[in-house]
């Protein structure tokens, strides 16, 4: 599995940049772009170990200003799967 966010030049198709989470067993599934440009990512854990999968985070945030993609601590507890995500207003 090689799950990542990528920036691609829409004219040439050239890969400009790519971001991955440290835990390569987290699959990036659903995206929601906030008005401030940040991107929330709903995750699905693909760990073989059931306990590790159940405790995995299900939310990551991409900050385009800093170029960082990281999981959000405290976002576990959904058996390793977030089915969808949305950004509303200033939240």
Secondary structure, 3 states (H helix, E strand, C coil): CCCCEEEECCCCCCEEEEECCCCCCEEEEEEEECCCCCEEEEEEECCCCHHHHHCCCCEEEEECCCCEEEECCCCCCCCCECCCCCCCCCC
